[in-house]
C-alpha cells in the first residue's frame, strides 16, 4: 500500500491548509500510480531570484528504496519543454512511498543532458 511521507523540514513548516491540499492530491493520484517512479505535478511558482519552483509528489511504487542523486529532471508545460536541471534529493524515499518535494530550476543546475524524469503540467 502506497503511503505519504513528509520529510522532516516539510513536516515542521508546512501550513495545515497546504498539507491538506497535498494529501488530497496524493489520494487523487493513488488510482493512477504507475509501476515505475514518477513525479506528479502539484504547483508552480517563481521565487525572489526569478528561479522556477516546481512542487511535485515523488511516487516510488517499487519494492526498493529510491535515491535521487544527480538525476536529470525536465519540466514541461502544455507540451513545451520549460526547463531541465540536475538534482539531488537529500532523503531516500522508502518503497511504496510518495513524498512532496520542490525542485528549483536555476542557471546553476541547468542541463541539456537527457532527463531521467519528466514533470508534466497539462
SEDODO-396495 format. One record per residue (C-alpha): residue number from 1; chain; x, y, z. Coordinates in steps of 0.2 Angstrom, whole numbers, plus 5000, padded with zeros to 4 digits. Each point is the difference from the previous one (the first is absolute). Layout:
SITE,NUM,A,X,Y,Z
...
//
This chain:
SITE,1,A,5000,5000,5000
SITE,2,A,5007,5017,4995
SITE,3,A,5002,5012,5014
SITE,4,A,5004,5019,5001
SITE,5,A,5016,5005,5009
SITE,6,A,5005,5018,5006
SITE,7,A,5018,5004,5000
SITE,8,A,5004,5007,5017
SITE,9,A,5002,5019,4994
SITE,10,A,4984,4999,4991
SITE,11,A,4991,4991,5014
SITE,12,A,5005,5015,5012
SITE,13,A,4997,5014,4989
SITE,14,A,4985,4996,4988
SITE,15,A,4984,5010,5003
SITE,16,A,4985,4989,5005
SITE,17,A,4990,5005,4985
SITE,18,A,5015,4996,4988
SITE,19,A,5002,4983,5009
SITE,20,A,4982,4996,4997
SITE,21,A,5001,5005,4981
SITE,22,A,5015,4989,4998
SITE,23,A,4992,4986,5009
SITE,24,A,4985,5002,4988
SITE,25,A,5011,5000,4985
SITE,26,A,5009,4984,5006
SITE,27,A,4983,4991,5002
SITE,28,A,4994,5007,4983
SITE,29,A,5015,4992,4992
SITE,30,A,5000,4983,5009
SITE,31,A,4989,4991,4987
SITE,32,A,5011,5006,4986
SITE,33,A,5017,4995,5007
SITE,34,A,5012,4992,4988
SITE,35,A,5011,4985,5004
SITE,36,A,5016,5012,4998
SITE,37,A,5006,5015,5009
SITE,38,A,4991,5016,4994
SITE,39,A,4998,5018,5005
SITE,40,A,4982,5007,5000
SITE,41,A,4999,5019,4998
SITE,42,A,4992,5009,5014
SITE,43,A,5005,5019,4999
SITE,44,A,5010,5012,4991
SITE,45,A,5008,5016,5007
SITE,46,A,5014,5013,4997
SITE,47,A,5011,5005,5015
SITE,48,A,5009,5017,5004
SITE,49,A,5015,4994,4989
SITE,50,A,4988,4998,4985
SITE,51,A,5003,4981,5002
SITE,52,A,4987,4988,4995
SITE,53,A,4993,4989,5014
SITE,54,A,4990,4984,4996
SITE,55,A,4992,4991,5014
SITE,56,A,4996,4982,4997
SITE,57,A,4996,4984,5008
SITE,58,A,5014,4987,4997
SITE,59,A,4992,4983,4999
SITE,60,A,5010,4985,5003
SITE,61,A,4989,4985,4998
SITE,62,A,5014,4988,4998
SITE,63,A,5006,4987,5013
SITE,64,A,5017,5009,5003
SITE,65,A,5005,5016,5008
SITE,66,A,5002,5015,4988
SITE,67,A,5016,5011,5000
SITE,68,A,4999,5015,4988
SITE,69,A,5018,5006,4998
SITE,70,A,5006,5009,4985
SITE,71,A,4984,4997,4990
SITE,72,A,4995,5010,4985
SITE,73,A,4982,5007,5002
SITE,74,A,4991,5009,4986
SITE,75,A,4984,5011,5003
SITE,76,A,4988,5001,4986
SITE,77,A,4984,5011,4999
SITE,78,A,4987,4997,4987
SITE,79,A,5011,4989,4989
SITE,80,A,5015,5013,5001
SITE,81,A,5017,4997,5008
SITE,82,A,5001,5014,5013
SITE,83,A,5016,4995,5010
SITE,84,A,5012,4986,5003
SITE,85,A,5012,4998,5015
SITE,86,A,5011,4988,5010
SITE,87,A,4994,4996,5018
SITE,88,A,5004,4992,5016
SITE,89,A,4986,4996,5012
SITE,90,A,5009,4998,5017
SITE,91,A,4987,4987,5007
SITE,92,A,4997,4982,4994
SITE,93,A,4982,4996,4996
SITE,94,A,4994,4984,5007
SITE,95,A,4992,4986,4990
SITE,96,A,4982,5003,4996
SITE,97,A,5001,5018,5006
SITE,98,A,4996,5017,4993
SITE,99,A,5008,5016,5006
SITE,100,A,4997,5018,4995
SITE,101,A,5015,5009,4994
SITE,102,A,5005,5017,4992
SITE,103,A,5012,5000,4986
SITE,104,A,5009,5017,4997
SITE,105,A,5004,5003,4982
SITE,106,A,5014,5013,4999
SITE,107,A,5015,5004,4988
SITE,108,A,5012,4991,5013
SITE,109,A,4992,4983,4997
SITE,110,A,4994,5002,4982
SITE,111,A,5004,4986,4988
SITE,112,A,4998,4994,4982
SITE,113,A,5003,4982,5004
SITE,114,A,4986,4987,4998
SITE,115,A,4988,5000,5015
SITE,116,A,4997,4985,5012
SITE,117,A,4983,5007,5004
SITE,118,A,4987,5012,4993
SITE,119,A,4988,5011,5009
SITE,120,A,4985,5004,4989
SITE,121,A,4987,5014,5003
SITE,122,A,4985,4998,4989
//
